[in-house]
Amino acid sequence: MLNIAFGQSKYYVDSLAENTKRGLRQKVRRGEYPGLAPVGYINDVRTKTVVVDKKRSVIIRKAFTLYAKNNSRLEDISNFLAQSGIHSRNGKRLHRDRITFILSNPFYYGHFRYGGEIHEGKHQPVVSKKIFDKAQEVLKQRGRPHHKQKNGNQHEYIYYHCTKKRKDMKCPEPCIRQEELDRQLSSLIQKFSLRQDWAEQLREMLEKEKSESAQSSIAFVQESQERIRAIQTKLQRLLDGYLEQDIEREIYRIEKAKLLSEKKSLEEQMARIEQKRTGWLEPMTEWIKEAEDLPKIARESNLFAKKVCAKEIFGSNLLLGEKSVRANAPDLDSFLANSPLDSGRNSGGNHWDALRASRMLASKKPISSLLVTLPGIEPGFPG
């Protein structure tokens, strides 16, 4: 009787395990992730699906964007997430390995890994495939930690110094304390902020542009659709070959991942080309928000955010010498003299230069003379 009972118990457990596996496989085929949702998503217990966490997904998207710009370390991303309220379970900052895992997880652009394979998911992507691919490129060449200088055994300070590429030359420039760098950056970036009333007017103009301009490229879309159908055919043939045991599992996994990645990129390219003429609207909206937020960022103690802003404004023209931060930007007097606001000529400066010049001109001229007089604000196209 004991042997019979044991046999029945083992059969029940094996059947339950097989049914569970079958259910998970069916869920994966439907594009539903069967595991714990990554940060930026939550498991909806009612629908038993993975849905976007509205608050954290914005933070994760920003982390991808910052890292893809190739001016942030893994530690910087960890600090950014911690300051935004994303920590490990024990309340500590996420380790570099965890940050790497997040930045290389295809779940965030709409695919997911399961059973050693890449699968197409039905969940809403948090980042675009384009940004994800840029982050992968940066992951291959970055991740070096900052060096800290300690003052005895009681205090720890962070210093910044020249990072010349030549190893055979010692830079004579002195280091600067983090606190002093923070103060100087705060003063510098505020000069390029956007007045709130200007921001509101620009947003009104943007809304008008959105309602008036929309155009698609039919030829490109049709070609992309044909390529996507061809990829779908290849995926089916690949699966048939694998099921018929004509293709080894490892080859099947690799080829499937390549085809799915190509398909996703095509889908995103198709979406972008359909909005080609309006594609500048979103960056413009983001720039207005960034410029409008500069005073707030300058007041806060988030040095990483200030460095990101400074990098965005000055690029490689931000210099550090004699413990002073200065911008090697075009001469402002020359910019003002040749400003399109005065003469209609192109001075060669960028939009940040124009914004700072406008702020200075606003103190000397009526606001009406600074407003756009031509129809719309869409950037011109050559030819």
URJO-V298307 format. One line per field, one symbol per residue. ss: DSSP state (@ for helix, = for strand, . for the rest). psi: psi as a letter, one per 40 degrees, with the letter a starting at -180 (. if undefined). burial: 1 if it has 9 or more other ideal C-beta (glycine too) atoms within 8 Angstrom, else 0. A space follows every 10 residues. Layout:
ss = ???
psi = ???
burial = ???
//
This chain:
ss = .@@@@@@@@@ @@@@@@@@@@ @@@@@@@@@. .......... ====....== ==.@@@@@@@ @@@@@@@@.. ...@@@@@@@ @@@....... .....@@@@@ @@@..@@@@. ====..==== ........@@ @@@@@@@@@. ........== =...===.== .......... .....==@@@ @@@@@@@@@@ @@...@@@@@ @@@@@@@@@@ @@.....@@@ @@@@@@@@@@ @@@@@@@@@@ @@@.....@@ @@@@@@@@@@ @@@@@@@@@@ @@@@.@@@@@ @@@@@@@@@@ @@@@@@@@@. ..@@@@@@@@ @@@@@@@=== =..====... .@@@@@@... .......... @@@@@@@@@@ @@....@@@@ .......... ...
psi = dddddddddd dddddddddd ddddddddde ehheahhihe iihhddefih ihhddddddd ddddddddef fiiddddddd dddeehaide eiihiddddd ddeehedeee iihhfeihih ieihidiidd ddddddddde eaehiihihi gaedihihii iifidheehh hehiihiddd dddddddddd eeihiddddd dddddddddd edhhiigddd dddddddddd dddddddddd dddefehidd dddddddddd dddddddddd ddddfdeede dddddddddd ddeddddddi egdddddddd dddebeehih hffhhihfii hddddddehe ddeeiheeia dddddddddd ddediiddee ihdihiehii hi.
burial = 0000000000 0000000000 0001001100 1110000101 1011000011 1110011011 1111111110 0111111111 1100011100 0011010111 0111111111 1111001110 1010111010 1111110110 0100000000 0000001110 1000000000 0000011101 1101111111 0111000110 1110110111 0000011001 1001101100 1101100110 1100001000 0110111011 1111111111 0111110110 1001101101 1101001100 0011111111 1011000101 0000101001 0101110111 1000001010 0111111111 1100000001 0000010000 000
//
